[in-house]
Amino acid sequence: MTISSSTRSSGAPAGVGQAPRPGDRAVHSRGGKAWADTRALVRRTMTHGIREPIEPLLSLVIPIMMMLLLGYVFGGSITIPGASNYREFLIAGIIVMVNAYGLSNTASGMARDTERAVFGRFRSMPMAASALVASRAIYEMARGVVETVVVVLAGLLIGWNWHHGWGDFLTALGLLLLLRLALVWVGILLGLTVPAEAVSPIVYPLVFPATVISSSFVAPEKMPDWLGAVAEWNPISSIVNATRELWGNPGVGGDSWIVHHAQLMAVVWPLAMMALFIPLAVRRFRRVTA
């Protein structure tokens, strides 16, 4: 008994033996080109960072200097409930501060990339417009990983350590980098909105009090009641407290709901920031590139 060709064709799974449609090829081609353009711009940005290393080095040296000054010079005069070693309390706050100040680097780099001379050259090339934003986000996240690892290693050298397993250690690093990712999108929006020279006067007056009025360096219960409540509900405090909990470091105290759910809020705060700032950044980018 023979089977007709039409019967064999009708029994074949859909799409098998069929040539890809032109639209599918176009989608894959556009996606591949956007990724290639993104990688090229990431290499360009990394090359600039290597040729001009002052800014990346300062972003590492200053937090390490603060860690040493606070840990050794002022650590003896700062008492933390349940902590005999202030450096055990300090490291999580320093890492969050490093990632928070990365907002300025992201905004400055994005602003420089979208200046008329630079951006005009990019637009004259057959380049995917999305590569400019994607490359900046990837570079800043890579930089955040390096900065976080360097501060962790410096903390180990001065006597800090984590006291739980590797799973909790890596989970805490993931929460810290989730915060960095949220701040990258804040920086991208800021860089698309203001010129590069205006970034620092905007960022530092905002980031400095946000990192200080938190649980980064002093326990909120040591502050006046109203200021301690502000510090406890500061998103930075949730990240810091969650990191300390996961690492088994001292200093996590307080009776408020936000303190007892630090790990949950360490995820909620960054996700809420991204839900707000990613659409705003994309809309602003489309307006700039229109």
N, C-alpha and C positions, 0 to 999 in steps of 0.2 A: 504494500500500500504506500503510495507516494503522498507527500505533503506538499501542497502548493506553496509557491513563494509568498503569496498574499497571506496565507495562514501563518507562515514563519514570521513574516513581518509584523503581523498583528500581535503575535505572542511575545515579541521582544519588549524588554523594559523600555519605558519612555526615555528618550535621550541617548540610548545606546546605539552606536553606529551612526549617529547624526552629527553633522558638522556644526561647530559652535556658531551661534547666530552673530551677525555683525555687531549688534548692540552689546552682547556679552563680551566680545573681544574689546570693544571700546571701553567698557567699564574696567576690565582687567588692565588694559593699557594705561588708562588714566590713573588707576590705583598704583600700578608699578612705577609710573613716572613720578607721581607725587612722593612715593617713598624714596625713590632715587634722589629727587631734588632735596628732600628732607635730610637724607644722609650727607649730601654734599654741603648743605648749609651747617649741619652739625660739625663736620670736619673744619669748615671755615671758622666757626666760632671757637672751636677748641684751639685752632692754630693761632687765632688772635690772643686767646688766653695764655698760650705758651710764650708768644712773643712779647706780650705785655703782662707780666705776672704780678704786678704790684697789687692790683685790686684783689685777685684771688688769694694772694698771700696775706694781705691785711685782714681779709674776712676770716682767716684762720688764726693769725697771730694775736689779734685783739681779744677774741674770746679765751684763748689759752692764757694770755696775760691776766685777764680778769679772773680766770679760774685759779691761777696761782696766787693772785693778790687776795681774793676773797677767801681762798682755802687756807692760806698760811698767815696772812697779815691780819685779817679781820675774823678769821674763823674761830679764834679763841674767845672772842668777845660776843659771838652770836650763839645763842642757845636755842636748840631745836628740841621740842618734846620727843623723847624716845631716841635721840641721836647723840651718841658720844663723839662721833667723828663728823664734823660739818661737811667734809668733802664727800662723804657718802650721800649726804642730802643735796649737795650742790650740783653734781654732774648732770643730772636730768635737766635742771634749769638752764645750765650752760648750753646743752645741746639744743634745747628749744629756742634759746636766744639766738644761736647761730642760724637756725633755720628761719626764724622770724626776720632777722636782718637780711636774709637772702632776698626778701621782697624788694629791697632797694636795688640789688644787682639785677634782678629780673626786669624791673621797670626801666632802669637805665639802659640795659642792653636792648630792650624792645624799642625804646624811644630812639636810640641811635640807629637801629635797623630801619626804622620807618621815617627817618629824616628824608627830606626831599631828594638830596643827592644820591643817597644810598638806595632808597626805595625806587627811585626812578630808574636806576641801573638794573635792579631786579626785574622791574616790570618790562623793560626792553628785551629781556630774555624770554625764551619759551619755557617758563618756569611755572609750576603749580603755585598759585597764590597761598594755599594752605601750608606750604612748606615753611614759610617764614615763621608762622606761629608754632607749628609742630616742632621745628628744629630748636626754637628758643625753649620750649617746654622740656624737650628731651635733654638739652644741654644743662639746663638749670637743675633738673632732677639728678643727672649724673654728678653735677657739682655738689648737690646736697648729700648724696651718698658719700662722696669723698670727705666732705667736711665733717659729717657725722662720725665716720670711721676714725678720722684723725683725732677728734675730741675724745672718743671712747678710748683710743690707745693712750692718749695723754692722761686720761683719768686713771687708767690702769697703772701708769708709771708713778702717780702720786698717791697710790694706796686705795683707790676706789675699786670696787668689784661688785658684780651682781651675785645674788645668792640663791637664785632659782635655776631651773634647767635651761638648756639651749632654746627650747620651744618658747618659753616666756621671754627670753632675751631677744629672739628674733621678732616675736610679736610686738614687743615694745619699739624696736627699730622700725617695724612696719607702720606703727601709729605715728611715729615721728616723721616718717617720709610721707605719710598721708597728709599731715599738716603742711609739709613743704609743698606738696602738689597743689593743695588748695591755695596757698600763698603765691605759687607761681602764676595761677590764673588771675589773682588780684593784681600782681605785678604786670602781667601782660595787658590787662585793661588800663592800668595806670600809665604804662609806657605808650599805649596807643592814644592816650588822652592829653598828656602834658609833655613838654620838651624835656630832653635829658637833664638839662641844668636845673630844672625845677623839681626833680625827683627827690633828692636828698632833703631839701627844706620841707617837703611834704611828709616823707616817710619817717625820718628820725624823730620828729616831735610826736608822732603817733605810736611808733613801735617801742620807744624807750619807756614811756609810762605803762604801756600794755604789758611789757615784760617785768617791770618792777612791781607794779600793783598786781601781783599774782603770787602763787606759791613757789615761784622759781628760786628765790633767794631767802625768803623769810616765811615762816608759817603764818597763815592768815589770822590764826587765833592770837598772835602777838600784836596784831594791828588794832586800832580802834574798831569798835563793833561795826560801824557803817562801812568803813574801808575794808574790813575783813570780809564782809558780805559781798562787796564788789569784787574782791580778789577771788573769792571762792567761785563766783559765777563767771569769771574771766575764762574764755575758752582755753587760753594758755595754761591755766591752772589744771584743767581737766586732763590735758596732754601730759603735763608734768606729773600729776598725781597717778595717772594710769601707768606711766613709765616706772615710777618708784614702786608701785604695787607689783608690777610684773618682775621687776629686778630684785625685789625684797629689800629695797633701801628704806631707811627710816624717814619720818617726817610727814607721813600721810595721816592727818588728823582732822577733826571736825565732825559735827553731828548733822550737817545739812544733807538734803537729798542729793545735791550735786556732787558732794564729796564721796558719798557711798556708792555712786554710780559713775565713777570717773572713767572706767574703761568703756562703758556704753557711750558716754558723752565725748570721749576722745575719738570716737568714730562719727558720731552725729554732727559735731561742730564742723569738721572739715567737709563732710558731705553736704551740709547745708550751705557752706560757703561756696562750694563748687556749683551747687544747683543755682545759686544766685549769680555768681560772677562769670561762669562759662558762657551762658547765653548773652550776657552783656558784652563780654569780650569779643565773641563771634560777631555780634551785631555791629560793634564799633569797628572791627576789622573790615567787615564788608563795606562799611561807610567810607573808611579810609582808602580802600582799594577800588572803590567805584569810579 
